[in-house]
Amino acid sequence: MDTGYARHYGKIIRIWDLPTRLFHGALIILLVGLWYTSRDVMTLHWHMWLGYGLIALLLFRILWGVMGTQSARFSDFIAGPVTVFQYFKGLFSGDSHRHPGHNPMGGWAVMIMLGLLLFQSFTGLFANDQIFNRGPFARMVSSSTSDWLTGLHKFTFDLILVMVGIHITAVLLYWLLKRDNLILPMITGRKRVTWYGAEDVKFANLWWAVLLLAVCSALVWAGITYIP
């Protein structure tokens, strides 16, 4: 395909595998469910179980970021500060390099979100509502420590909401200003690119993802069931 044809008509490539897309969808559902069940003391039991599901999902994403499909691997989108700064400058000059998957700035946004979610999940294991419910590890720390971690748990969720807002804003700006639709590829797994040289990403085996998710789920279940 020559450069002129790609510029005017584009080329559709495979970029996001099914496990990565399902992770994003499940994450949205879990966050909405966690927010809803945190509002009423009578639903906090469900809040805890959704939290366990979130931990298993995050553990899977970490493993998939190391052993999964290329576009989902951390090594594919975590860039150094110089690369990030050059990409940032290019956004305003029109010279930013095209990235089929996560760009250097978006890659770090992913890592920050994962870090916040992991910290949120960790503090939730030690949290309590001072009435009926408490995390499975709350009994392992003092009451004051559990209360402190509960406060951090609530505060971190506010930070997560801020990051979600920034993420949505960035996606909309890319769509409106750069004509780069980041939503549809995460649904279909395919993206239309308009630059020469872009090729399909070779996907990892789907059964490998199923096995990793099963292992992560088993680890979470063992952790909350058998650790005193």
Secondary structure, DSSP 8 states (H G I E B T S, - for coil): --HHHHHHH-EEEE---HHHHHHHHHHHHHHHHHHHHTS-GGGHHHHHHHHHHHHHHHHHHHHHHHHS-GGGSHHHH---HHHHHHHHHHHHHT-----SS--HHHHHHHHHHHHHHHHHHHHHTT-B-SSS-B-TTGGGS-HHHHHHHHHHHHHHHHHHHHHHHHHHHHHHHHHHHS----HHHHHHSEEEE-STT--------HHHHHHHHHHHHHHHHHHHHH--
